[in-house]
Amino acid sequence: MRRFRFWSVLTVVSIYLLILVGGVVRATGSGMGCPDWPKCFGQWVPPTEASQLPADYKQVYTAQRVAKNQKLARTLASLGFRQVAGEIFAHPTQYIETDFNATKTWIEYLNRLLGALIGIFVFVAAVMALPYWRRDRTIVWLAVAGWLLTGVQGWLGSLVVSTNLLPVMVTIHMGLALLIVALLLYAAHRARWGRTEEAGLAYQAEVRTLGQQPDEQTAATTGLRWLLWGALALTFVQIILGTQVREAVDRIAAATDYGQRDTWVDRIGSVFETHRTLAAIVVLVNVYVGYQLWQLLPGLRRLVTATWVVLGLEMLAGITLAYFALPAWVQPVHLTLATLLFGTQFLALLALRQRVGVGDRPTAIAIPQALSPF
């Protein structure tokens, strides 16, 4: 169990690191530092000078990308996604090949290396989950699903490159990363859950110290559990909206040749206003839900505190971006904090579910350890 938990948690941490690095890739404009995939300029070790490339490298890689996208568009159209298929070639950067820049190339290449390393980690985690087959097959399926989806994520990464950072592809790429995080967190939590039957007695004792009966406590947390689901959904939507804001920023940056940075926020449009309004709602909902958890279940206070700390840092990063001309170094931090908030909320949901014994394993009514429910 310890080996599986180690590899699953290591994978989750690595995914968060990859999200941070991916934010750096976007902030530095390095997304097309490697115009092909999985190789970089046709090499496993990318070049360091333009002289190592053929003179017509722009035309070569543009032609390759267009051919790949034509095949993708035909497939999407045959599946009924005609609008998305049309957007692939309507995107203004479809036929634009950026000049070679060694720094941007290596930033993107290191991003890919980290992604490949995560693929190894998640595969090992799936192998380590196999001993659970007799005791709890759900853990195995969760780990295997995480591994398979990581492969899909790599394939989507290739489409992100071939479509020259098409907005819908970037959004799907981000959403799938959050899904993989949730699957692995749940698998690690469930592995821990299966060994905590004795903690059910401690849970009942804690409830009685608050002057309540276990049944009353379960009833009191039912509505709170749905509120926490709502908070998690709001955070997910907010992250997706954030990717759309970033897409608008990228378009403005390209149009201004990365100058006049202090005017970018005013030119983003309604999507930024929606993002900012939803941010206020996310803060209020999380403060309220956290306060209720703090009062109702003292054992979750450290997890609530962690959520509030991440939320506070996320607010600070958002304010810095909005009022200080979108500093490039804050952009990846803002995205990473948002995904961390999603993770802490999901852990809180798992812990609350565990406390009230919801699910198909009623004997495992357990108290999570100090900070994490697994």
C-alpha positions in Angstrom: 0.0 0.0 0.0 2.8 2.4 0.8 4.5 1.8 -2.5 1.2 2.5 -4.4 0.5 5.6 -2.3 4.0 6.9 -2.9 3.9 6.5 -6.7 0.4 7.9 -7.0 1.2 11.0 -4.9 4.5 11.4 -6.7 2.6 11.4 -10.0 0.1 14.0 -8.7 2.9 16.3 -7.5 4.7 15.9 -10.9 1.5 16.8 -12.7 1.3 20.0 -10.7 4.9 20.7 -11.5 4.1 20.1 -15.2 1.2 22.5 -15.0 3.6 25.1 -13.6 6.1 24.4 -16.3 3.4 24.5 -18.9 2.4 28.0 -17.6 6.0 29.1 -18.0 5.9 27.8 -21.6 2.8 29.9 -22.3 4.2 33.0 -20.4 7.4 32.9 -22.4 5.7 32.2 -25.7 7.5 28.9 -26.1 4.5 26.8 -27.0 5.7 26.4 -30.6 9.4 26.1 -29.7 9.2 22.6 -31.1 7.0 22.6 -34.2 6.7 18.8 -34.3 5.9 16.0 -31.9 7.2 13.9 -30.2 10.6 14.9 -31.7 11.7 18.5 -31.8 12.8 19.7 -35.2 13.0 16.0 -36.2 15.5 15.3 -33.5 15.4 13.6 -30.1 17.8 16.2 -28.8 16.8 19.6 -30.2 19.2 21.9 -32.0 20.9 24.9 -30.3 21.5 27.0 -33.4 19.5 27.9 -36.5 22.4 26.8 -38.6 21.6 23.2 -37.7 18.2 23.5 -39.5 17.5 23.4 -43.2 17.0 26.8 -44.8 13.3 26.0 -45.5 12.5 24.6 -42.1 9.4 26.9 -41.7 7.8 25.7 -44.9 8.7 22.0 -44.1 7.0 22.0 -40.6 4.1 24.2 -41.7 3.3 21.6 -44.5 3.6 18.7 -42.0 1.3 20.4 -39.5 -1.3 21.3 -42.1 -1.3 17.7 -43.4 -1.8 16.4 -39.9 -4.6 18.9 -39.2 -6.4 18.0 -42.4 -6.5 14.4 -41.2 -7.7 15.5 -37.8 -10.4 17.8 -39.2 -11.7 15.0 -41.4 -11.9 12.7 -38.4 -13.7 15.3 -36.3 -16.1 16.1 -39.1 -17.0 12.4 -39.5 -17.7 12.2 -35.8 -20.1 15.2 -36.0 -17.7 17.9 -34.6 -17.9 20.0 -37.7 -17.6 23.3 -35.9 -14.4 22.3 -34.2 -13.1 20.9 -37.4 -13.7 24.2 -39.1 -12.0 26.2 -36.3 -8.8 24.3 -36.8 -8.2 26.0 -40.2 -10.0 29.2 -39.2 -7.5 29.9 -36.4 -5.3 32.8 -37.6 -2.0 31.2 -36.6 -2.6 28.0 -38.5 -0.2 28.8 -41.3 2.3 30.8 -39.2 5.6 29.2 -38.3 7.7 31.0 -35.6 11.3 31.8 -36.0 13.8 29.4 -34.3 14.7 30.5 -30.8 17.0 28.1 -28.9 15.8 29.3 -25.5 12.1 28.8 -26.3 12.9 25.4 -28.0 14.6 24.1 -24.9 11.9 25.4 -22.6 9.3 23.5 -24.6 11.5 20.4 -24.8 12.0 20.3 -21.0 8.3 20.5 -20.7 8.0 17.5 -22.9 10.6 15.6 -21.0 8.7 16.2 -17.7 5.6 14.9 -19.4 7.4 11.7 -20.5 8.6 11.2 -16.9 5.1 11.5 -15.6 4.1 8.8 -18.1 6.6 6.5 -16.4 5.4 7.5 -12.9 1.7 6.8 -13.7 2.6 3.5 -15.3 4.5 2.4 -12.2 1.6 3.6 -10.0 -0.8 1.4 -12.1 1.5 -1.6 -11.6 1.7 -1.0 -7.9 -2.1 -1.0 -7.7 -2.3 -4.6 -9.1 -2.1 -6.2 -5.6 -5.4 -4.5 -4.8 -7.2 -6.6 -7.4 -8.6 -9.1 -4.9 -9.4 -6.5 -2.2 -10.7 -3.5 -4.1 -10.7 -3.5 -7.8 -11.8 0.1 -8.0 -8.3 1.2 -7.0 -6.8 -0.8 -9.9 -9.3 0.6 -12.4 -8.6 4.2 -11.2 -4.9 3.7 -11.5 -5.1 2.1 -14.9 -7.6 4.8 -16.1 -5.1 7.4 -14.9 -2.3 5.7 -16.9 -4.5 5.4 -20.1 -5.6 9.0 -19.8 -2.0 10.1 -19.5 -1.4 8.5 -22.8 -4.4 10.4 -24.3 -3.0 13.6 -22.7 0.2 13.1 -24.6 -1.7 12.6 -27.8 -3.7 15.8 -27.1 -0.4 17.5 -26.5 0.7 16.6 -30.0 -2.6 18.1 -31.3 -2.0 21.3 -29.3 1.3 21.6 -31.2 0.0 20.7 -34.6 -3.0 23.1 -34.3 -0.6 25.9 -33.2 -2.2 26.2 -29.7 -5.8 26.1 -30.9 -7.9 27.4 -28.0 -10.3 24.5 -27.8 -7.4 22.0 -27.7 -5.6 23.9 -24.9 -8.8 23.9 -22.9 -9.4 20.2 -23.3 -5.7 19.6 -22.5 -6.1 21.5 -19.2 -9.4 19.8 -18.3 -8.0 16.3 -18.8 -5.0 17.1 -16.5 -7.5 17.9 -13.7 -9.4 14.7 -14.3 -6.1 12.7 -14.0 -5.3 14.5 -10.8 -8.7 13.6 -9.4 -8.5 10.0 -10.4 -5.1 9.5 -8.7 -6.0 11.4 -5.6 -9.2 9.2 -5.2 -7.2 6.0 -5.8 -4.6 6.9 -3.1 -7.4 8.0 -0.8 -9.3 4.8 -1.3 -6.2 2.7 -0.7 -5.8 4.4 2.7 -9.6 4.2 3.4 -9.5 0.4 3.2 -7.2 0.2 6.3 -9.1 2.6 8.6 -12.0 0.6 10.0 -10.9 1.2 13.5 -11.0 4.9 13.0 -14.8 4.7 12.8 -15.0 4.4 16.6 -12.8 7.5 17.0 -15.1 9.3 14.6 -18.2 8.5 16.7 -16.4 9.5 19.8 -15.4 12.9 18.3 -19.0 13.5 17.2 -20.3 12.8 20.7 -17.9 15.3 22.2 -19.7 18.0 20.1 -23.0 17.0 21.7 -24.3 15.3 18.6 -25.2 11.7 17.7 -23.5 10.1 14.6 -26.7 10.0 12.7 -27.3 13.7 13.4 -23.8 14.5 12.2 -24.4 12.5 9.0 -27.6 14.4 8.3 -25.9 17.7 8.9 -23.2 17.0 6.4 -25.4 16.0 3.5 -26.1 19.5 2.3 -22.6 20.5 3.0 -21.3 17.7 0.8 -23.4 19.1 -2.1 -22.1 22.6 -1.5 -18.6 21.2 -1.7 -19.4 19.6 -5.0 -20.7 22.9 -6.2 -17.5 24.7 -5.0 -15.4 22.1 -6.9 -17.5 22.6 -10.0 -17.1 26.4 -9.8 -13.4 26.1 -9.5 -13.3 23.8 -12.5 -15.3 26.3 -14.6 -13.1 29.1 -13.3 -10.0 27.3 -14.5 -11.5 26.7 -17.9 -12.5 30.4 -18.1 -8.9 31.3 -17.2 -7.6 29.4 -20.2 -9.9 31.4 -22.4 -8.7 34.6 -20.8 -5.1 33.5 -21.4 -6.0 32.8 -25.1 -7.3 36.4 -25.4 -4.1 37.7 -23.8 -2.0 35.7 -26.3 -3.9 37.2 -29.2 -3.5 40.7 -27.9 0.2 40.1 -27.2 0.8 38.9 -30.7 -1.2 41.8 -32.2 0.9 44.3 -30.2 4.2 42.5 -30.8 4.4 41.9 -27.0 4.4 45.7 -26.3 2.0 48.1 -24.6 1.5 45.5 -21.8 -0.3 47.9 -19.6 -3.2 48.1 -22.1 -3.8 44.3 -22.4 -6.2 43.9 -19.5 -8.5 46.6 -20.9 -8.6 44.9 -24.3 -9.4 41.4 -23.1 -13.2 41.9 -23.2 -16.2 40.3 -21.5 -14.5 36.9 -20.8 -12.2 38.7 -18.3 -15.2 40.4 -16.6 -16.9 37.0 -16.3 -13.7 35.4 -14.9 -13.4 38.2 -12.3 -17.0 38.0 -11.2 -16.8 34.2 -10.9 -13.6 34.6 -8.9 -15.5 36.5 -6.2 -18.2 33.8 -6.1 -15.5 31.1 -5.8 -14.0 33.0 -2.8 -17.3 33.4 -1.0 -18.4 29.8 -1.5 -15.1 28.5 -0.3 -15.0 30.7 2.7 -18.6 29.6 3.6 -18.0 25.9 3.0 -14.7 26.0 4.9 -16.3 27.8 7.9 -19.0 25.1 8.0 -16.4 22.3 7.9 -14.4 24.0 10.5 -17.4 24.1 12.9 -18.8 20.7 12.1 -15.7 18.5 11.8 -12.7 19.8 13.7 -10.6 17.0 12.3 -10.7 18.6 8.9 -9.4 22.0 10.1 -5.9 21.6 8.7 -7.3 20.7 5.3 -9.6 23.7 5.4 -6.7 25.9 6.4 -4.7 24.6 3.4 -7.6 25.4 1.1 -7.9 29.0 2.5 -4.1 29.6 2.2 -4.1 28.5 -1.5 -7.3 30.6 -2.1 -5.6 33.6 -0.5 -2.5 33.2 -2.6 -4.6 32.8 -5.7 -6.5 36.0 -5.0 -3.2 37.8 -4.5 -1.8 36.5 -7.8 -5.1 37.5 -9.6 -5.0 41.0 -8.2 -1.3 41.3 -9.3 -2.2 40.2 -12.8 -5.2 42.6 -13.1 -3.6 45.7 -11.7 0.1 45.4 -12.5 0.1 44.8 -16.2 0.0 41.0 -16.2 3.6 40.2 -15.0 4.7 37.2 -17.0 6.1 35.4 -14.0 2.8 35.5 -12.1 0.8 33.9 -14.9 2.1 30.3 -14.4 1.9 30.8 -10.6 -1.8 31.9 -10.9 -2.7 28.8 -13.0 -0.8 26.4 -10.7 -2.5 27.8 -7.6 -5.9 27.4 -9.3 -5.2 23.7 -9.9 -4.0 23.3 -6.3 -7.2 24.8 -5.1 -9.1 22.2 -7.1 -6.9 19.5 -5.5 -7.5 20.7 -1.9 -11.2 20.9 -2.6 -11.3 17.4 -3.9 -9.4 16.1 -0.9 -11.9 17.9 1.4 -14.8 16.3 -0.5 -13.2 12.8 -0.2 -12.6 13.4 3.6 -16.2 14.5 4.1 -17.5 11.5 2.1 -15.3 9.3 4.3 -16.5 10.8 7.5 -20.2 10.2 6.8 -19.6 6.7 5.4 -21.0 7.4 1.9 -20.3 4.8 -0.7 -20.1 1.1 -1.2 -17.8 0.4 1.8 -19.7 1.3 4.9 -17.2 -0.3 7.3 -14.6 2.3 6.4 -16.0 5.4 8.3 -12.6 6.9 9.0 -10.9 10.1 10.2 -8.2 11.4 7.9 -4.8 12.1 9.2 -3.6 15.5 10.0 -3.6 17.2 6.6 -4.6 14.7 4.1 -7.4 12.1 4.0 -4.9 9.5 2.8 
